[in-house]
């Protein structure tokens, strides 16, 4: 199974990391509203 890992950025600022189906938030202020509510990067991307 392929692991899908993403870094979610706002400009050059790290906002969150999606690793092994887990969302780790680094900057909640810049996190897209959809991810705040759903917390699934695979559905967003």
Order of alpha helices (4+ residues) and beta strands (2+ residues): beta-beta-beta-alpha-alpha
